[in-house]
């Protein structure tokens, strides 16, 4: 079955505004670009993924995506995230995608084996495999099988909203809790946690 991964990307210079108290605009832009590149590199190493589709209204983000052989969808104006995802999913289905994995570009810890571990939780349709953020509020990874099974409901409380939608469709639900998928960079405390993890990793490597 054909699997497409959709990566929604906010404008690189405007994303992560809630980190403005500790990072300058240039630093936030560099952070967003680094995380996007890491996400694309990671996804390109997962054989189960046939196509990566980046949806954004930022020409630079789309240019970077094409450098990594991803397909792109240019958002019109300032659409809401769920609208952008519906458009991207329509493109994927037009190319006969059976399954869709929605993955944000702000998960700094993910590696190919993490994606592969999530995909191994998939079984037979109808189903979703969902990974919440560490606060159990947002959705940091969402595998939908078949691709049009549920509507996207990103925003505050999206984790429970997606669970409810899947339940209403009598779909199998696989919850994939992971420290790696749980950490997205939205708040200063998230960046502080990432720095602690990186420092511990460096110390461990030195031993």
C-alpha positions in Angstrom: 0.0 0.0 0.0 1.2 3.5 -0.9 2.3 5.7 2.0 2.8 9.5 1.6 4.1 11.7 4.4 2.7 15.2 4.6 4.9 17.8 6.3 3.2 21.2 7.0 5.7 24.0 7.4 5.0 27.6 8.6 7.0 30.5 7.1 10.5 29.9 8.4 10.9 33.5 9.6 7.6 33.6 11.4 7.5 30.1 13.0 8.2 29.6 16.7 7.0 33.0 17.7 6.6 31.8 21.3 10.4 31.5 21.5 10.8 35.2 20.7 11.7 35.9 24.3 14.8 33.8 24.2 15.7 33.6 20.4 16.0 36.4 17.9 14.2 36.3 14.6 17.3 35.2 12.8 17.9 32.5 15.4 14.4 31.2 15.1 14.6 31.2 11.3 17.9 29.2 11.5 16.3 26.8 14.0 13.2 26.2 11.8 15.4 25.6 8.7 17.6 23.2 10.6 14.6 21.2 11.8 13.0 21.1 8.4 16.2 19.8 6.8 16.6 17.2 9.6 12.9 16.0 9.1 13.4 15.7 5.3 16.7 13.8 5.7 15.1 11.5 8.2 12.0 10.7 6.1 14.2 10.1 3.0 15.8 7.2 4.8 12.6 5.4 5.6 11.9 2.9 2.8 8.2 2.5 3.6 7.5 6.1 2.6 7.0 6.5 -1.1 6.6 10.2 -1.3 7.2 13.3 0.9 4.8 16.2 0.4 5.6 19.6 2.0 2.8 22.1 2.2 3.8 25.7 3.0 3.3 29.3 1.9 7.0 30.0 2.3 8.9 29.8 -1.0 12.2 29.1 0.8 10.7 26.1 2.7 9.3 24.7 -0.6 12.7 25.2 -2.3 14.4 23.3 0.5 11.8 20.5 0.2 12.5 20.2 -3.5 16.3 19.9 -2.8 15.4 16.8 -0.9 13.2 15.4 -3.7 9.9 16.2 -2.0 6.8 17.2 -3.8 5.4 20.6 -2.7 2.0 22.3 -2.4 2.0 26.1 -2.2 -0.6 27.5 0.2 -2.7 30.4 -1.0 -2.9 33.4 1.3 -3.0 32.6 5.0 -5.0 29.4 5.2 -5.7 27.5 8.5 -3.6 24.4 9.0 -6.4 21.9 8.6 -7.4 23.5 5.3 -3.8 23.3 4.1 -3.6 19.6 5.2 -6.9 18.8 3.4 -5.5 20.3 0.2 -2.3 18.3 0.6 -4.2 15.1 1.3 -6.3 15.6 -1.8 -3.1 15.8 -3.8 -1.8 12.6 -2.2 -5.0 10.7 -2.9 -5.0 12.0 -6.5 -1.7 10.1 -6.8 -3.3 7.0 -5.3 -1.9 7.3 -1.8 -3.6 4.7 0.4 -2.1 5.9 3.7 -1.1 9.3 5.0 1.4 10.1 7.7 1.2 13.7 8.9 4.4 14.8 10.6 5.3 18.3 11.7 8.8 19.7 11.0 9.5 20.7 14.6 10.5 17.3 16.1 14.2 17.7 16.7 14.9 14.2 18.0 13.4 12.0 15.4 15.6 9.5 13.5 14.6 7.0 10.8 14.2 4.2 13.3 11.7 6.2 15.2 9.5 6.6 12.1 9.9 2.9 11.4 8.8 2.0 14.9 5.7 4.0 14.5 4.9 2.5 11.1 5.3 -1.0 12.5 2.3 -0.3 14.7 0.0 -0.1 11.6 -2.2 -3.0 10.7 -5.3 -3.2 8.6 -7.7 -0.4 7.7 -9.6 1.4 9.0 -7.1 2.6 11.6 -5.1 5.5 12.9 -1.7 5.4 14.6 -1.3 8.5 16.7 1.5 10.0 18.8 0.7 12.8 21.2 3.0 15.6 22.4 4.4 15.3 25.8 1.5 17.3 27.3 -1.1 14.9 25.8 -2.7 17.8 24.1 -1.4 18.1 20.5 -0.8 15.5 17.8 2.8 15.1 16.8 2.4 12.2 14.4 -0.8 10.9 12.7 -1.0 7.9 10.4 -4.4 7.6 8.7 -5.4 4.4 6.9 -7.2 4.8 4.5 -6.1 8.3 3.7 -9.6 9.8 3.9 -10.7 8.1 7.1 -11.0 11.2 9.3 -10.9 14.9 9.1 -7.9 16.8 10.3 -8.5 18.6 13.6 -5.2 20.2 14.5 -5.1 23.0 17.0 -5.6 23.0 20.8 -6.8 19.5 22.0 -6.1 17.9 18.6 -5.0 14.6 20.2 -8.4 13.9 21.8 -10.2 15.3 18.8 -8.5 12.9 16.5 -9.1 10.0 18.9 -12.8 10.9 19.0 -13.0 11.1 15.2 -11.5 7.7 14.8 -13.8 6.2 17.4 -16.8 7.6 15.5 -15.5 5.8 12.4 -15.1 2.5 14.4 -11.5 2.5 13.4 -8.7 0.7 15.2 -6.7 3.1 17.3 -3.0 2.6 18.0 -1.5 5.1 20.5 2.3 5.4 20.1 3.7 7.2 23.1 7.3 8.2 22.6 9.7 10.7 24.2 11.1 11.4 20.8 7.8 12.2 19.1 6.5 13.9 22.3 9.1 16.7 22.1 8.2 19.5 19.8 9.7 23.0 20.1 6.9 25.4 20.9 7.8 26.9 24.3 11.0 28.0 26.0 10.7 25.0 28.4 10.8 22.7 25.3 14.0 24.2 24.1 15.5 23.9 27.6 14.5 20.2 27.7 16.1 19.6 24.3 19.4 21.3 25.5 19.4 19.0 28.6 18.9 15.9 26.4 21.6 17.0 24.0 24.0 17.6 26.9 23.3 14.2 28.4 23.9 12.6 25.1 27.2 14.3 24.7 28.3 13.2 28.2 27.2 9.6 27.5 29.2 9.6 24.2 32.3 10.8 26.0 32.3 7.9 28.5 
